Amino acid sequence: MSSKRTDVISWDEFFMRVAIAAQLRSKDPNTQVGACIASTNNRILSVGYNGTPSALDDDDFPWGTSEDPLEDKHNYVVHAEANAVLNYRGSLNDLADATVYVTLFPCHDCAKILAQVGIGSVVYLDDKYADTDDGRISRRILDSCGINYRQVSLEV
């Protein structure tokens, strides 16, 4: 009888690679973000990426930044973490203690959403905004709510 493989990827790497696949759906020319929410028993609950709400035709909205709020993409894009929560079709109670795998550390608005639904952990790949006011606010929210967070790296 042959032995089973032992060189399989970890759950962290598996779910982060799902988040990376999700980010490939983003049409944002500057920042593509993906998120994957996994249950405590290692099941994918939901996936999301940053983009316009599904009811909007994203060809009709700007994808750049502008001083004019009507022409700034940030006013039309839903973040990956928020989309993953909104895409979930079960009871939001099922998200309690789940882990969100996200390719970019959550902004303060997404940190609030994750706290509201009871996410237990945030695992992120990139922390390029960690030293901004927004990153500090996010960490304060997560810390205050007892949400663990940690950065991972992937071997490519």
Residue pairs with C-beta under 8 A, 6 or more apart in sequence:
9 17
11 38
11 42
12 101
12 123
12 152
13 152
13 154
15 36
15 38
15 44
15 99
15 101
15 123
16 36
16 101
16 103
16 123
16 125
16 152
16 154
17 154
18 34
18 36
18 44
18 47
18 101
19 34
19 35
19 36
19 47
19 80
19 101
19 102
19 103
19 125
20 34
20 103
20 125
20 154
21 34
22 34
22 35
22 36
22 47
22 48
22 49
22 80
23 32
23 33
23 34
23 49
23 50
23 80
23 103
24 32
24 34
24 49
25 34
25 49
25 51
26 32
26 33
26 34
26 49
26 50
26 51
26 80
27 51
27 58
27 63
28 50
28 51
28 63
28 73
28 77
29 63
29 64
31 50
31 104
32 49
32 50
32 103
33 49
33 50
33 79
33 80
33 102
33 103
33 104
34 47
34 48
34 49
34 80
34 102
34 103
35 47
35 48
35 49
35 80
35 81
35 83
35 84
35 100
35 101
35 102
35 103
36 44
36 46
36 47
36 84
36 100
36 101
36 102
37 44
37 45
37 46
37 47
37 84
37 85
37 88
37 95
37 98
37 99
37 100
37 101
37 119
38 44
38 45
38 98
38 99
38 100
38 101
39 45
39 94
39 98
40 97
40 98
40 99
40 120
45 88
45 90
45 94
45 95
45 98
46 84
46 85
46 87
46 88
46 89
47 84
47 87
48 80
48 81
48 82
48 83
48 84
48 85
48 86
48 87
49 80
49 83
50 77
50 78
50 79
50 80
50 83
51 58
51 77
51 78
51 83
52 58
52 61
52 76
52 77
52 78
53 76
53 78
56 76
61 73
61 76
62 71
62 72
62 73
62 76
63 73
64 71
64 72
64 73
65 72
65 73
65 74
66 72
69 75
78 86
79 106
79 107
79 109
79 110
80 102
80 103
80 104
80 110
81 100
81 102
81 106
81 110
81 113
81 114
82 109
82 110
82 113
84 100
85 92
85 95
85 113
85 114
85 117
88 94
88 95
92 117
92 118
93 118
95 117
95 118
95 119
96 117
96 118
96 119
96 120
97 118
97 119
97 120
98 118
98 119
98 120
98 121
99 119
99 120
99 121
99 122
99 123
100 106
100 114
100 119
100 121
100 122
100 123
101 123
101 124
102 122
102 123
102 124
102 125
103 124
103 125
103 126
104 124
104 125
104 126
104 127
104 128
104 129
105 122
105 124
105 126
105 127
105 128
105 129
105 130
105 135
105 138
105 149
105 151
106 114
106 122
106 124
106 138
106 142
107 129
107 134
107 138
108 134
108 137
108 138
108 141
110 138
111 137
111 138
111 141
111 142
111 147
112 141
114 122
114 142
114 147
115 141
115 142
115 145
115 147
119 147
120 147
120 148
121 147
121 148
121 149
121 150
122 142
122 147
122 148
122 149
122 150
123 149
123 150
123 151
123 152
124 149
124 150
124 151
124 152
125 151
125 152
125 153
125 154
127 135
127 151
129 135
130 139
139 149
141 147
142 148
142 149
